[in-house]
Amino acid sequence: MAEKSIRKNAAFNVMKTAMSMLFPLITFPYASRILSPEGIGKVNFANSIVAYFTLIAGLGIEFYGIREGARVRHDKDKLSKLTMELFLLNLISTVISYGLFAISLIFVPKLFDYRLLLLVCSSTIVFSPLSLHWLYGALEEYKFVAIRSMAIQLLSLVFLFVFVRTQNDYVIYACMTVISAVGANVCNLIHARKFVSLHVKEKLNIAQHVKPVMFFFGSALAVSVFSMLDTSMLGFLTDDAQVGYYSAATKLVRMIRDLFPAVFTTLLAKLSIESASDSKTELQSVIEKTLNFIMALAFPIIAGLLIFGEPVLLLLSGEKYIPAIPTLNILVPMILFSAWSGFLGGGTMLSSPGKESLYLLCEVSGAVLNVCLNFLMIPFWKSFGAGFATLLTEFAFAIIFTCVNRKNIFFARLAVPFFQYLVSTVLMAAVCYLINVFVSIIPIKLVCGIGAGIVSYFVCLVLLGNCYAKSMVEFVRSKIRK
């Protein structure tokens, strides 16, 4: 099997993530205006409940599968055996998960009013074993994933505009999200036959995967409890409108934040191989470059969102969502902390065998902190309290994972780029602030602000001698010469 280019893989994965960002930019403004904060709140509350059971069905197989699959991807027989073993294990966990979901639907009073919506959303649990996302990560087949995602999103877009027409169509809106997920999973399974055989002659040994998978499951559970609990607790402790406001704020922030995992996922297979070969120098180099990438992208994005967050939210969701603006502002710095901890934790530690227990401990500690903060803040500050609790937890994660990985981080080498990114961001922020003050028409304000912000930020980096900005200039020049 030919080695995949990290640059091409990252480009395809970023392309897929960019489409995933563009898709909500089209669908959410339409849906939020049609369904109102209450309708959006109902759908997001139902999805947050179903997500817990989808997590149980997934059993942490995705990260484990990428790591183990990357090591046997050159041997089709071994890869096929691994695929069938993990598929059957996933099937068993899915049956258990849906059983638990059915019990919750019967015995939890808060869920009675959401039964139809929950049943629709729960289709994603049933079809989750078909996804085989880990296989495409191990094989680094991001081109297919990108094309498949774009095709399904276009079909979902047509579905949305044709069938979601009134405030009472929130169940149909939920169906659109289910169709997208199920369609992607079915396509994955069909296309997977190109790489693995579904008829394995060797005796399967599912039991060997149970213990390591449970470490990944514990970590995934802790991460998901932290990332989903805010919405669930808002639904239980407040009302649908507060969930709707919070969803509008988090939709924008998490949509941008997900650009970073798009790159990290492409590195996971490479990091697994480097960790297995004990190539510490190469591992440190990858970490240094990735942390530079995070700072270079996160700093200007945070500044831009703090300045243009209100007009962006009004453009995407409408005036009904003005109460979400304080929540959006408190969540924006999370982009940096989440990307930083996501790479040093889920990217670096999970690619190294033997660090699963430490990673699990870190994640559980963060999840407990988040639960406590939510219980303290939501009753008083509602959606803003949930956002503040999320920000503090992400900051704690960033500190913890930095300390754990301190031996592989060149802090001295990061100091100069940090200063360059900070100074360039301050200049960019000044330019964007002036545009925000003197331009009143929101679309023009955003187009001018983004354009002028990018140019001023990049020019300042070049003038400060940033090596990555200069190498980009040289790359463009070489292409022009050719």
C-alpha positions in Angstrom: 0.0 0.0 0.0 1.4 3.4 -1.1 2.2 5.9 1.7 -0.2 8.8 1.9 0.8 12.4 1.8 0.1 14.2 5.1 -0.5 17.4 3.1 -3.0 15.8 0.8 -4.8 14.0 3.6 -5.0 17.1 5.6 -6.3 19.0 2.6 -9.0 16.4 2.0 -10.0 16.3 5.6 -10.0 20.1 5.9 -12.1 20.1 2.7 -14.6 17.8 4.4 -14.6 19.8 7.5 -15.0 23.0 5.5 -18.0 21.5 3.9 -19.3 20.5 7.3 -18.9 24.2 8.3 -20.5 25.5 5.1 -23.4 23.1 5.4 -24.6 24.5 8.8 -24.0 28.0 7.5 -26.7 27.3 5.0 -29.0 25.0 7.0 -28.8 26.6 10.5 -29.9 30.1 9.5 -32.9 28.7 7.7 -33.8 26.1 10.4 -33.3 28.5 13.3 -35.6 31.1 11.8 -38.3 28.5 10.8 -38.2 26.5 14.0 -37.4 29.3 16.5 -35.2 28.8 19.6 -37.7 26.4 21.1 -37.8 24.1 18.1 -34.0 24.1 17.8 -33.7 23.5 21.5 -36.0 20.4 21.3 -33.9 18.9 18.5 -30.6 19.6 20.1 -31.7 18.3 23.5 -32.9 15.1 21.9 -29.6 14.7 20.0 -27.7 15.3 23.2 -29.5 12.4 24.9 -29.1 10.0 21.9 -25.4 10.9 21.7 -24.8 9.2 25.0 -26.2 5.9 23.7 -24.4 6.4 20.4 -21.2 6.7 22.4 -21.9 3.4 24.2 -22.6 1.8 20.9 -19.3 3.1 19.5 -17.4 1.8 22.6 -14.2 3.8 21.8 -13.5 1.6 18.8 -12.7 4.5 16.5 -9.4 5.7 18.1 -8.4 2.1 18.9 -9.2 1.0 15.4 -7.1 3.8 13.8 -4.1 3.0 15.9 -4.2 -0.8 15.4 -5.3 -0.6 11.8 -2.4 1.7 10.9 0.0 -1.1 12.0 -1.5 -3.8 9.8 -2.8 -1.8 6.9 -0.2 -3.3 4.6 -1.5 -6.8 5.2 -5.0 -7.3 3.8 -5.7 -10.5 5.7 -4.7 -9.1 9.1 -6.7 -5.9 8.4 -9.7 -7.9 7.3 -9.6 -10.0 10.5 -9.3 -6.8 12.6 -12.2 -5.2 10.8 -14.5 -8.2 11.3 -13.5 -8.5 15.0 -14.2 -4.8 15.7 -17.4 -4.9 13.6 -18.8 -7.7 15.7 -17.7 -6.1 18.9 -19.4 -2.9 17.7 -22.6 -4.9 16.9 -22.8 -6.3 20.4 -22.3 -2.9 22.0 -25.0 -1.4 19.8 -27.6 -4.0 20.9 -26.7 -3.3 24.6 -26.8 0.5 24.0 -30.2 0.4 22.3 -31.6 -1.7 25.1 -30.5 0.9 27.6 -32.0 3.7 25.4 -35.4 1.9 25.4 -35.3 1.6 29.2 -34.5 5.3 29.6 -37.4 6.2 27.2 -39.8 4.2 29.4 -38.7 5.3 32.9 -37.3 8.8 32.7 -40.2 11.3 33.0 -38.4 14.2 31.4 -38.1 12.3 28.1 -41.8 11.5 27.8 -42.6 14.6 25.8 -39.7 14.0 23.5 -40.4 10.3 22.7 -41.2 10.7 18.9 -38.2 13.0 18.4 -35.9 10.6 20.4 -37.0 7.6 18.4 -36.2 9.4 15.2 -32.8 10.5 16.4 -32.0 7.0 17.8 -31.8 5.6 14.3 -28.1 6.7 14.3 -27.5 4.2 17.2 -28.8 1.3 15.1 -26.7 2.1 12.1 -23.5 3.1 14.0 -21.7 -0.3 13.4 -21.8 0.3 9.7 -19.7 3.5 9.8 -16.2 1.9 9.9 -14.8 5.4 10.4 -11.7 4.0 12.0 -10.8 2.0 8.9 -10.7 5.0 6.7 -8.5 6.8 9.3 -6.1 3.9 9.5 -5.9 3.7 5.6 -5.8 7.5 5.4 -8.5 7.4 2.7 -9.7 10.9 3.2 -10.5 11.6 -0.4 -13.4 9.2 -0.4 -14.7 10.5 2.9 -14.6 14.1 1.7 -16.4 13.3 -1.6 -19.0 11.1 0.2 -19.7 13.8 2.8 -20.2 16.5 0.3 -22.7 14.4 -1.8 -24.8 13.5 1.3 -24.8 17.0 2.6 -26.1 18.3 -0.8 -29.0 15.7 -0.6 -29.7 16.7 2.9 -29.9 20.4 1.9 -32.5 19.6 -0.7 -34.4 17.6 1.9 -34.4 20.6 4.3 -35.7 23.2 1.9 -38.4 20.9 0.6 -39.8 19.5 3.8 -39.0 21.9 6.7 -41.5 24.7 6.2 -43.2 25.5 9.5 -42.3 25.8 13.2 -43.8 22.4 13.9 -41.5 20.6 11.4 -38.7 20.1 14.0 -39.2 16.3 13.8 -38.6 16.4 10.0 -35.5 18.6 10.7 -34.3 15.8 13.0 -34.9 13.3 10.2 -32.5 15.3 8.0 -29.6 14.9 10.4 -30.4 11.1 10.8 -30.5 10.6 7.0 -27.1 12.3 6.7 -25.5 10.1 9.3 -27.1 6.8 8.2 -26.3 7.5 4.5 -22.7 8.1 5.3 -22.4 4.9 7.3 -24.0 2.7 4.5 -21.7 4.3 1.9 -18.7 3.5 4.2 -19.6 -0.2 4.5 -20.1 -0.6 0.8 -16.9 1.1 -0.2 -14.9 -0.8 2.6 -15.0 -4.0 0.5 -12.4 -2.4 -1.7 -9.9 -2.7 1.1 -10.9 -5.6 3.3 -12.7 -8.9 2.8 -15.9 -9.4 4.8 -15.4 -13.2 4.6 -12.5 -14.0 7.0 -11.3 -17.6 7.1 -9.3 -17.3 10.2 -10.8 -17.8 13.7 -11.9 -14.5 15.1 -10.8 -13.4 18.6 -13.0 -10.6 19.7 -12.0 -10.9 23.4 -8.4 -9.6 22.8 -9.8 -6.2 21.9 -12.2 -5.8 24.8 -9.7 -4.5 27.5 -7.8 -1.9 25.3 -11.1 -0.8 23.8 -12.5 -0.2 27.2 -9.7 2.3 28.0 -10.6 4.2 24.8 -14.3 4.0 25.7 -13.7 5.4 29.2 -11.7 8.3 27.6 -14.4 8.9 24.9 -17.1 8.7 27.6 -15.3 11.3 29.7 -14.8 13.6 26.7 -18.4 13.2 25.6 -19.8 13.7 29.0 -17.9 17.0 29.1 -18.9 18.0 25.5 -22.6 16.9 25.6 -23.5 17.4 29.3 -23.9 21.1 29.0 -26.8 20.8 26.5 -28.4 17.9 28.4 -28.2 19.7 31.8 -29.6 22.9 30.3 -32.6 20.8 29.0 -33.2 19.3 32.4 -32.5 22.4 34.5 -34.0 25.2 32.3 -36.1 25.1 29.1 -36.0 24.6 25.4 -35.3 28.3 24.6 -32.1 28.3 26.7 -31.0 25.2 24.9 -31.8 27.0 21.6 -29.7 30.0 22.6 -26.8 27.8 23.8 -27.0 25.7 20.6 -26.8 28.9 18.4 -23.6 30.0 20.3 -21.9 26.6 20.4 -22.8 25.8 16.8 -20.7 28.7 15.6 -17.8 28.1 18.0 -17.6 24.3 17.6 -18.0 24.6 13.8 -14.8 26.6 13.6 -13.1 24.5 16.4 -13.6 21.3 14.3 -11.2 22.6 11.7 -8.3 21.6 14.0 -9.4 17.9 14.5 -9.6 17.7 10.7 -5.8 18.0 10.7 -5.2 16.0 13.9 -7.1 13.0 12.5 -4.7 12.8 9.5 -1.8 12.8 11.9 -3.0 10.0 14.2 -1.9 7.2 12.0 1.5 8.8 11.4 1.9 9.5 15.2 1.0 5.8 15.9 3.8 4.7 13.6 6.3 7.2 15.0 5.5 6.2 18.6 5.9 2.5 17.7 9.3 3.1 16.1 10.6 5.2 19.1 11.4 8.1 16.8 11.4 10.7 19.5 13.0 13.5 17.5 10.5 13.1 14.7 7.6 13.0 17.2 8.8 16.2 18.8 9.1 17.8 15.4 5.5 16.9 14.5 4.3 18.3 17.9 6.2 21.5 17.5 4.8 22.2 14.0 1.2 21.3 15.0 1.3 23.6 18.1 2.6 26.4 15.8 -0.3 25.7 13.4 -2.8 25.8 16.3 -1.5 29.2 17.6 -1.3 30.7 14.1 -4.9 29.8 13.3 -6.5 30.1 16.7 -5.3 33.6 17.7 -6.8 35.6 14.8 -10.0 33.5 14.8 -10.6 34.3 18.4 -10.0 38.0 17.9 -12.2 38.0 14.8 -15.0 36.3 16.5 -14.9 38.6 19.6 -15.2 41.6 17.3 -17.6 40.2 14.7 -19.4 37.6 16.8 -22.6 39.6 17.2 -23.1 40.5 13.5 -22.3 36.8 12.6 -24.8 35.5 15.0 -27.5 37.9 13.9 -26.8 37.0 10.3 -26.9 33.2 10.9 -29.7 33.0 13.4 -31.7 36.2 13.5 -32.7 38.7 16.2 -34.5 36.0 18.2 -31.1 34.8 19.3 -29.7 38.1 20.7 -29.7 36.5 24.2 -27.1 34.1 22.9 -24.4 36.8 22.4 -22.9 36.8 25.9 -22.7 33.0 25.7 -20.9 33.2 22.4 -18.4 35.7 23.7 -17.5 33.5 26.7 -17.1 30.4 24.5 -14.8 31.9 21.9 -11.4 31.4 23.7 -12.4 27.8 24.0 -11.2 27.4 20.3 -7.5 27.7 21.4 -7.8 25.6 24.6 -9.8 22.8 22.9 -7.5 22.6 19.9 -4.4 22.5 22.1 -5.7 19.9 24.5 -7.3 17.9 21.7 -4.0 17.4 20.0 -1.8 16.8 23.0 -4.4 14.5 24.5 -6.5 12.7 21.9 -3.8 13.2 19.2 -0.5 12.5 20.9 -1.3 10.4 23.9 -3.8 8.0 22.3 -1.3 7.3 19.5 1.2 6.0 22.0 0.5 2.5 23.5 0.7 2.4 27.3 -0.6 6.0 27.9 -4.3 5.0 27.7 -4.7 4.8 31.5 -3.1 8.3 32.1 -5.3 9.8 29.3 -8.4 8.2 30.8 -7.5 9.7 34.3 -7.0 13.2 32.8 -10.3 13.0 30.9 -12.3 11.7 33.9 -10.9 14.5 36.1 -11.9 17.1 33.5 -15.4 15.5 33.1 -15.9 15.6 36.9 -14.8 19.2 37.0 -17.3 20.1 34.2 -20.2 18.4 36.0 -19.5 20.3 39.2 -19.2 23.6 37.3 -22.4 23.0 35.4 -24.3 22.3 38.6 -23.0 25.5 40.1 -23.4 27.8 37.2 -26.4 26.8 35.1 -29.1 27.4 37.8 -27.8 31.0 38.2 -26.7 32.0 34.7 -28.4 29.4 32.5 -26.9 29.2 29.0 -24.1 31.7 29.9 -23.3 29.5 32.9 -23.0 26.4 30.7 -20.7 28.3 28.4 -18.5 29.6 31.3 -18.2 26.0 32.7 -17.2 24.7 29.3 -14.5 27.4 28.9 -13.0 26.7 32.4 -12.9 23.0 31.7 -11.2 23.4 28.3 -8.6 25.6 30.0 -8.0 23.0 32.6 -7.6 20.3 30.0 -5.0 22.4 28.1 -3.0 22.9 31.3 -3.1 19.2 32.2 -2.1 17.8 28.8 0.7 20.4 28.4 2.1 19.2 31.7 1.8 15.5 30.8 3.5 16.1 27.4 6.1 18.7 28.6 9.1 16.4 27.7 8.1 16.4 24.0 7.3 20.1 23.7 10.1 22.7 22.8 8.8 25.6 24.9 11.8 27.8 24.0 11.2 27.3 20.3 7.5 28.2 20.7 8.2 31.5 22.5 9.2 33.5 19.4 6.3 32.3 17.1 3.9 32.9 20.0 5.1 36.6 20.2 4.8 36.9 16.4 1.2 35.5 16.3 0.2 37.7 19.3 1.5 40.9 17.8 0.0 40.1 14.4 -3.3 39.4 16.0 -3.3 42.7 17.8 -2.7 44.6 14.6 -5.4 42.5 12.8 -7.9 43.2 15.7 -7.3 46.9 15.4 -8.1 46.8 11.6 -11.2 44.7 12.2 -12.4 46.9 15.0 -12.3 50.0 12.8 -14.3 48.2 10.1 -16.8 46.9 12.6 -17.4 50.5 13.9 -17.6 52.3 10.5 -19.3 49.8 8.3 -23.0 49.3 9.2 -24.2 46.7 6.6 -23.5 43.3 8.1 -22.6 41.3 4.9 -20.2 44.0 3.7 -18.8 44.4 7.2 -18.0 40.7 7.4 -16.5 40.4 3.9 -14.3 43.5 4.4 -13.4 42.5 7.9 -12.4 39.0 7.0 -10.4 40.1 3.9 -8.6 43.0 5.6 -8.0 40.8 8.7 -6.3 38.0 6.8 -4.1 40.4 4.8 -3.0 42.5 7.7 -2.3 39.4 9.9 -0.3 37.6 7.2 1.7 40.7 6.2 2.6 41.4 9.8 3.8 37.8 10.2 6.0 38.1 7.2 7.5 41.5 8.4 8.2 39.9 11.8 10.1 37.1 10.1 7.8 34.2 10.9 9.4 31.1 9.3 6.1 29.5 8.4 4.7 32.6 6.7 7.9 33.1 4.8 7.9 29.5 3.6 4.4 30.0 2.4 5.5 33.0 0.4 8.3 31.0 -1.1 6.0 28.2 -2.0 3.6 30.6 -3.8 6.6 32.2 -5.7 7.9 28.8 -6.8 4.4 27.9 -8.1 4.2 31.2 -10.0 7.7 30.6 -11.6 6.6 27.2 -12.8 
